[in-house]
Amino acid sequence: MKESDSNDSTGNILIAFLLNLCFAIIELIGGVVTNSVAILSDAIHDFGDSLSLGVAYYLQRKSKKRGDDKFTYGYRRFSLLGSVFISVVLLFGSMIMISESIERLINPQESNAFGMIALSLLGIVVNGVAVIKLRRGKSHNEKAVTIHMMEDVLGWGAILIGSIIMYFTGISYIDPLLSLVVVIWVIINVYRNLKETFSILLQQVPPELDISKLEHIIANLDGVKSISDFHVWSMDGEKNIASLHYVCNPDFDSNKVKGSIRSVLLREGIEHSTIEQEKLDESDNYKGRRECR
C-alpha cells in the first residue's frame, strides 16, 4: 500500500469518527425532543461506535509504522485488530438492536413521527458522507468501518420509512420490522469481513493467488532445477509475502535465476519475497520438492 493510500485510510477513519461523535450528540438531543426510545437507544449505540472508531483510527495509524526490533515485519497487522474490534462492537450492537426491535414489536410505542423524519434525513446525509469517503478503502479496518457506517445509513433509512408510515397510518410496528432486516444485513457482512480477517491472521494463501499454478511457473523457469518449502501469505490483505528454496542448474547464473523468480512473484502481486538457493544435497531435507520439466 502506498504512503498516500495509508494516509487516506487514516484520514477517512478520522472523518468517520468525528461525524459519528457529532451526530451521536445530535441524536441524544433529538431523541429527548421527539420522545423516541429508538433514537435514544441509537444515540447510545453511536457513542459506543464512536469509541470503536477512535480505536480503529489509532490502530490504523499504528499500522503505518515500519518494522523495528519488536515487530520486524512492521505494524501492518494492527489494522486487522481494528477490524476485529469494530466487528465485535457491531455484533454486540446488533444484539441490542434485535432485543430493542422485539420489545417494540411486543409493546409498540408512539413517538413524534414528524421529528423522526427530520432527524432520519439528517442521519442519512451525515452517515452517507462517511460511507462515500470510506467505500473505496482497501484495508480490512476500513471495510469494517464502512460496514458500520452502512449499518447507520440503512438504520436511518429504516427509521425514515417507518416514521413516514407511522405519520400517515399510525402503524407503529413497521419500524422494528425494518430494523430487524438491517440487523440481518449487518451480521452477514460482519461475518464475511471477520472470515477474511481471520484467514489473513491464520496465514492462508491469498484467495487471488493460485499457488499450484505459481509453483508450476517457477519450477519451469530456465535454470531452476527444483523448488521446495514454498509459502505465500498476506500481512494485511494488501501486502503479500512469499518464501521459497530452489536448486539452480549448474549451467546457469544463480543470481539471474533468482532475479527471474523474483520477477514472477512481483508480477503476481507479491511485493516481498525471501528466496534461498540450496545445494543439490541439501534439497533432500525438504519434502514436497517440485522438479522442473
NUVOLO-257364 format. One record per residue (C-alpha): residue number from 0; residue in one letter; x, y, z. Coordinates in Angstrom, 2 decimals, decimal comma. Layout:
<tizas>
nr|rest|east|north|up
NUM|A|X|Y|Z
...
</tizas>
This chain:
<tizas>
nr|rest|east|north|up
0|M|0,00|0,00|0,00
1|K|1,39|3,37|-0,98
2|E|2,05|6,01|1,69
3|S|-0,66|8,27|0,23
4|D|-3,19|5,41|0,37
5|S|-2,27|4,79|4,01
6|N|-2,71|8,47|4,83
7|D|-6,09|8,47|3,07
8|S|-7,18|5,41|5,07
9|T|-6,27|7,06|8,36
10|G|-7,90|10,35|7,37
11|N|-11,09|8,62|6,23
12|I|-11,47|6,80|9,55
13|L|-10,86|10,05|11,43
14|I|-13,63|11,76|9,40
15|A|-15,98|8,85|10,15
16|F|-15,13|9,12|13,87
17|L|-15,78|12,87|14,05
18|L|-19,04|12,64|12,06
19|N|-20,27|9,77|14,22
20|L|-19,42|11,50|17,50
21|C|-21,05|14,80|16,50
22|F|-24,16|13,08|15,24
23|A|-24,43|10,94|18,40
24|I|-24,72|14,18|20,39
25|I|-27,40|15,46|17,96
26|E|-29,23|12,11|18,30
27|L|-29,23|12,34|22,08
28|I|-30,87|15,77|21,95
29|G|-33,25|14,72|19,16
30|G|-34,31|11,55|20,98
31|V|-35,33|13,59|24,03
32|V|-37,21|16,15|21,90
33|T|-39,09|13,51|19,83
34|N|-39,64|11,15|22,79
35|S|-38,25|8,33|20,64
36|V|-36,75|5,41|22,53
37|A|-35,42|4,04|19,23
38|I|-33,45|7,22|18,57
39|L|-32,21|7,42|22,16
40|S|-31,02|3,80|22,05
41|D|-29,34|4,50|18,70
42|A|-27,63|7,53|20,27
43|I|-26,14|5,29|22,97
44|H|-25,23|2,80|20,25
45|D|-23,45|5,56|18,29
46|F|-21,50|6,75|21,33
47|G|-20,18|3,20|21,68
48|D|-19,43|3,12|17,95
49|S|-17,54|6,40|18,27
50|L|-15,30|4,71|20,80
51|S|-14,69|1,78|18,43
52|L|-13,98|4,18|15,54
53|G|-11,47|6,00|17,75
54|V|-9,73|2,69|18,46
55|A|-9,82|1,83|14,74
56|Y|-8,24|5,21|13,92
57|Y|-5,45|4,63|16,46
58|L|-4,72|1,14|15,13
59|Q|-4,76|2,36|11,52
60|R|-2,15|4,99|12,41
61|K|-0,16|2,35|14,27
62|S|-0,18|0,09|11,20
63|K|1,83|2,70|9,25
64|K|4,93|2,21|11,44
65|R|7,88|0,49|9,84
66|G|9,49|-2,61|11,24
67|D|11,59|-2,44|14,41
68|D|13,19|-4,78|16,95
69|K|9,76|-5,80|18,29
70|F|7,85|-6,23|15,01
71|T|10,36|-6,88|12,24
72|Y|7,66|-7,13|9,56
73|G|6,20|-3,79|10,63
74|Y|2,87|-2,95|12,21
75|R|0,54|-3,59|9,25
76|R|-1,48|-6,24|11,07
77|F|-2,53|-3,74|13,71
78|S|-5,17|-2,60|11,19
79|L|-6,59|-6,15|11,36
80|L|-7,01|-5,75|15,11
81|G|-9,10|-2,66|14,36
82|S|-11,22|-4,75|12,00
83|V|-11,80|-7,43|14,66
84|F|-12,57|-4,86|17,38
85|I|-15,14|-2,90|15,39
86|S|-16,73|-6,14|14,10
87|V|-17,24|-7,32|17,69
88|V|-18,77|-3,93|18,56
89|L|-21,09|-4,24|15,55
90|L|-22,20|-7,72|16,63
91|F|-22,82|-6,52|20,19
92|G|-24,76|-3,51|18,88
93|S|-26,76|-5,80|16,59
94|M|-27,81|-7,94|19,56
95|I|-29,04|-4,80|21,32
96|M|-30,96|-3,74|18,20
97|I|-32,58|-7,19|17,93
98|S|-33,65|-7,01|21,58
99|E|-35,00|-3,46|21,12
100|S|-36,86|-4,38|17,92
101|I|-38,52|-7,42|19,50
102|E|-39,52|-5,30|22,51
103|R|-41,05|-2,72|20,16
104|L|-42,98|-5,44|18,32
105|I|-44,43|-6,72|21,60
106|N|-45,05|-3,30|23,11
107|P|-45,48|-0,65|20,36
108|Q|-44,79|2,92|21,46
109|E|-45,90|6,21|19,95
110|S|-43,31|8,82|19,04
111|N|-43,11|12,19|17,28
112|A|-43,13|10,84|13,72
113|F|-42,51|14,22|12,07
114|G|-39,44|14,87|14,25
115|M|-38,17|11,36|13,49
116|I|-38,50|12,05|9,74
117|A|-36,38|15,20|10,02
118|L|-33,74|13,51|12,18
119|S|-33,56|10,42|9,97
120|L|-32,96|12,56|6,87
121|L|-30,07|14,25|8,67
122|G|-28,75|10,86|9,77
123|I|-28,77|9,54|6,20
124|V|-26,86|12,59|4,93
125|V|-24,23|12,61|7,69
126|N|-23,54|8,87|7,62
127|G|-23,81|8,80|3,82
128|V|-20,92|11,27|3,57
129|A|-18,80|8,93|5,72
130|V|-19,69|5,92|3,55
131|I|-18,69|7,80|0,38
132|K|-15,32|8,62|1,95
133|L|-14,72|5,03|3,06
134|R|-16,27|2,88|0,32
135|R|-13,06|2,68|-1,74
136|G|-10,95|1,66|1,24
137|K|-8,84|-1,45|0,77
138|S|-7,80|-2,30|4,32
139|H|-9,95|-4,66|6,40
140|N|-10,10|-1,98|9,06
141|E|-11,74|0,41|6,57
142|K|-14,07|-2,32|5,36
143|A|-15,25|-2,93|8,93
144|V|-15,75|0,81|9,46
145|T|-17,65|1,02|6,15
146|I|-19,99|-1,77|7,29
147|H|-20,58|0,18|10,50
148|M|-21,42|3,39|8,62
149|M|-23,64|1,49|6,15
150|E|-25,44|-0,01|9,14
151|D|-26,18|3,54|10,30
152|V|-27,32|4,66|6,84
153|L|-29,65|1,66|6,48
154|G|-30,80|2,05|10,08
155|W|-31,78|5,66|9,47
156|G|-33,37|4,64|6,18
157|A|-35,49|2,16|8,14
158|I|-36,40|4,85|10,67
159|L|-37,30|7,23|7,81
160|I|-39,59|4,69|6,11
161|G|-41,09|3,63|9,41
162|S|-41,68|7,19|10,59
163|I|-43,34|8,16|7,28
164|I|-45,66|5,17|7,52
165|M|-46,37|5,95|11,18
166|Y|-47,04|9,60|10,31
167|F|-49,71|8,73|7,72
168|T|-51,15|5,48|9,12
169|G|-50,32|5,34|12,83
170|I|-48,92|1,78|12,38
171|S|-46,02|1,54|14,83
172|Y|-44,62|-1,96|14,27
173|I|-43,15|-1,18|10,79
174|D|-40,07|0,45|12,32
175|P|-38,87|-2,59|14,36
176|L|-39,51|-4,93|11,40
177|L|-37,30|-2,82|9,14
178|S|-34,69|-2,62|11,89
179|L|-34,51|-6,42|12,04
180|V|-33,85|-6,53|8,26
181|V|-30,98|-4,07|8,70
182|V|-29,52|-6,11|11,57
183|I|-29,53|-9,28|9,43
184|W|-27,68|-7,41|6,65
185|V|-25,08|-6,15|9,15
186|I|-24,49|-9,60|10,69
187|I|-23,96|-11,19|7,26
188|N|-21,39|-8,55|6,26
189|V|-19,60|-8,68|9,62
190|Y|-19,32|-12,45|9,23
191|R|-17,76|-12,06|5,77
192|N|-15,30|-9,43|6,98
193|L|-14,28|-11,47|10,04
194|K|-13,84|-14,57|7,88
195|E|-11,43|-12,69|5,59
196|T|-9,61|-11,12|8,55
197|F|-9,04|-14,42|10,35
198|S|-7,91|-16,11|7,12
199|I|-5,15|-13,48|6,95
200|L|-4,22|-13,88|10,62
201|L|-4,01|-17,66|10,08
202|Q|-1,73|-17,03|7,06
203|Q|-4,00|-18,58|4,46
204|V|-2,83|-18,25|0,86
205|P|-4,38|-15,04|-0,56
206|P|-7,53|-16,05|-2,50
207|E|-6,45|-14,16|-5,63
208|L|-3,35|-16,38|-5,98
209|D|-3,27|-19,90|-7,45
210|I|-0,26|-21,32|-5,62
211|S|-0,18|-24,55|-7,68
212|K|-0,05|-22,58|-10,91
213|L|2,57|-20,21|-9,49
214|E|4,68|-23,12|-8,27
215|H|4,49|-24,71|-11,73
216|I|5,60|-21,47|-13,45
217|I|8,61|-21,04|-11,14
218|A|9,65|-24,70|-11,30
219|N|9,78|-24,45|-15,09
220|L|11,86|-21,28|-15,34
221|D|15,17|-21,62|-17,17
222|G|17,89|-22,58|-14,72
223|V|15,55|-23,82|-11,95
224|K|16,26|-27,48|-11,23
225|S|13,68|-27,78|-8,44
226|I|11,87|-25,75|-5,75
227|S|10,65|-26,53|-2,24
228|D|9,39|-25,02|1,01
229|F|7,21|-22,59|-0,95
230|H|4,96|-20,42|1,23
231|V|2,71|-17,46|0,39
232|W|0,71|-15,35|2,83
233|S|-0,53|-11,80|3,34
234|M|0,38|-9,26|6,00
235|D|-2,88|-7,32|5,97
236|G|-4,89|-8,33|2,90
237|E|-2,90|-5,96|0,68
238|K|0,81|-6,75|1,01
239|N|1,61|-10,35|0,01
240|I|4,77|-12,18|1,08
241|A|6,47|-15,35|-0,17
242|S|9,41|-17,54|0,75
243|L|10,89|-20,47|-1,14
244|H|14,01|-22,59|-1,64
245|Y|15,34|-23,55|-5,07
246|V|18,14|-25,59|-6,61
247|C|19,88|-23,91|-9,52
248|N|21,01|-25,78|-12,62
249|P|24,85|-25,62|-12,62
250|D|24,85|-24,32|-16,20
251|F|23,02|-21,10|-15,24
252|D|23,90|-17,94|-13,32
253|S|22,24|-18,34|-9,92
254|N|21,74|-14,55|-9,49
255|K|19,90|-14,30|-12,80
256|V|17,75|-17,31|-11,89
257|K|16,89|-15,74|-8,53
258|G|16,02|-12,49|-10,33
259|S|13,69|-14,39|-12,68
260|I|11,91|-16,00|-9,72
261|R|11,53|-12,64|-8,00
262|S|10,12|-11,10|-11,21
263|V|7,47|-13,81|-11,45
264|L|6,46|-13,20|-7,83
265|L|6,29|-9,43|-8,34
266|R|4,16|-9,91|-11,44
267|E|1,71|-11,91|-9,33
268|G|1,45|-9,09|-6,75
269|I|3,89|-10,46|-4,18
270|E|5,88|-7,42|-3,03
271|H|8,24|-9,08|-0,57
272|S|9,94|-12,42|-1,17
273|T|12,70|-14,41|0,52
274|I|14,44|-16,73|-1,95
275|E|17,16|-19,12|-0,79
276|Q|19,39|-21,15|-3,06
277|E|20,29|-24,67|-1,96
278|K|22,86|-27,16|-2,99
279|L|21,53|-30,35|-4,50
280|D|22,40|-32,46|-1,44
281|E|20,56|-30,00|0,84
282|S|17,37|-30,35|-1,17
283|D|16,77|-33,84|0,20
284|N|15,92|-32,29|3,57
285|Y|12,67|-30,85|2,23
286|K|9,50|-32,71|1,34
287|G|7,20|-31,56|-1,40
288|R|10,06|-30,67|-3,75
289|R|8,93|-29,94|-7,27
290|E|11,29|-30,88|-10,09
291|C|11,33|-28,77|-13,22
292|R|10,07|-30,21|-16,51
</tizas>
